[in-house]
């Protein structure tokens, strides 16, 4: 039961981000993570947020990641994501926007619920 509940909680943080032809799966920060991001000045760091909050992708091929790659789909691997993301500044802001917008909506919904 606890594992299933944890998974449901994690799924409630899921964010889908479309950047060009790519579809990334990310998650919104927890309140604790958002607090740490603000404290460390990372809440405006688009690269950091893109690197740390993307948890998957759909239909990414070797050729998408490296010019000499083939047409085979590549499973998400965190270290590969970091290497690829670091060279793709066109990913950073759209991912940052989606992740942070999801957090702002979460915080607003929580505030609204507390008022009721």
C-alpha positions in Angstrom: 0.0 0.0 0.0 2.7 2.5 1.0 4.7 1.9 -2.3 1.6 2.4 -4.3 0.7 5.6 -2.5 4.3 6.9 -2.9 4.0 6.2 -6.6 0.7 8.0 -6.8 2.2 11.0 -5.1 5.1 11.0 -7.5 2.8 10.7 -10.5 0.9 13.8 -9.2 4.1 15.8 -9.8 4.5 14.6 -13.4 4.8 17.3 -16.1 5.0 16.7 -19.8 7.1 19.2 -21.8 7.1 19.4 -25.6 10.2 21.1 -27.1 10.2 21.0 -30.9 9.8 17.3 -31.9 10.8 16.1 -28.4 8.6 15.1 -25.5 10.2 15.1 -22.1 8.7 13.8 -18.9 9.6 16.0 -15.9 8.3 16.6 -12.4 7.5 19.7 -10.5 9.7 20.4 -7.4 8.4 19.4 -4.0 8.0 22.3 -1.6 11.3 21.3 0.0 13.1 21.3 -3.3 11.6 24.7 -4.3 12.8 26.1 -1.0 16.3 24.8 -1.7 16.3 26.1 -5.2 15.4 29.6 -4.0 17.9 29.5 -1.1 20.7 28.5 -3.5 19.7 30.9 -6.2 19.0 28.0 -8.6 15.3 28.8 -9.1 16.2 31.0 -12.1 18.9 28.6 -13.4 17.3 27.1 -16.5 20.0 24.6 -17.0 20.0 23.3 -13.5 16.2 22.9 -13.5 16.2 21.1 -16.9 19.0 18.8 -15.8 17.5 17.8 -12.4 13.8 17.7 -13.1 13.6 15.8 -16.3 12.9 12.1 -15.5 12.2 10.6 -18.9 11.5 11.1 -22.6 9.6 9.6 -25.4 10.8 8.5 -28.9 14.4 9.9 -28.6 16.7 8.1 -31.0 20.5 7.8 -31.2 20.5 10.2 -34.1 18.8 12.8 -32.0 21.5 12.6 -29.4 24.6 12.2 -31.6 24.9 13.1 -35.3 26.4 9.7 -36.2 23.7 7.8 -34.3 21.2 5.4 -35.7 17.4 5.3 -35.8 17.1 3.1 -32.7 15.2 4.5 -29.7 17.3 5.3 -26.7 16.0 4.6 -23.2 16.2 7.5 -20.8 19.4 7.4 -18.7 20.1 10.3 -16.3 23.8 10.7 -17.1 23.1 10.6 -20.9 20.4 13.3 -20.3 22.9 15.5 -18.5 25.4 15.2 -21.3 22.9 15.9 -24.0 21.0 18.6 -22.1 24.3 20.5 -21.4 24.7 21.0 -25.2 21.1 21.9 -25.9 20.3 25.4 -24.5 17.2 25.4 -26.6 15.8 22.8 -24.1 16.5 24.7 -21.0 13.9 27.5 -20.9 10.9 25.6 -22.1 11.6 22.9 -19.5 12.2 25.5 -16.8 8.9 27.2 -17.7 6.9 24.0 -17.6 8.5 22.8 -14.3 8.2 26.1 -12.5 4.7 26.8 -13.8 3.7 23.4 -12.4 5.1 24.4 -9.1 3.4 27.8 -9.0 0.1 26.1 -9.8 0.7 23.5 -7.1 1.4 26.3 -4.5 -1.7 28.3 -5.6 -3.9 25.2 -5.4 -2.6 24.4 -1.9 -3.2 28.0 -0.8 -6.7 28.0 -2.2 -7.4 24.7 -0.4 -6.2 26.2 2.9 -8.6 29.1 2.6 -11.6 26.7 2.3 
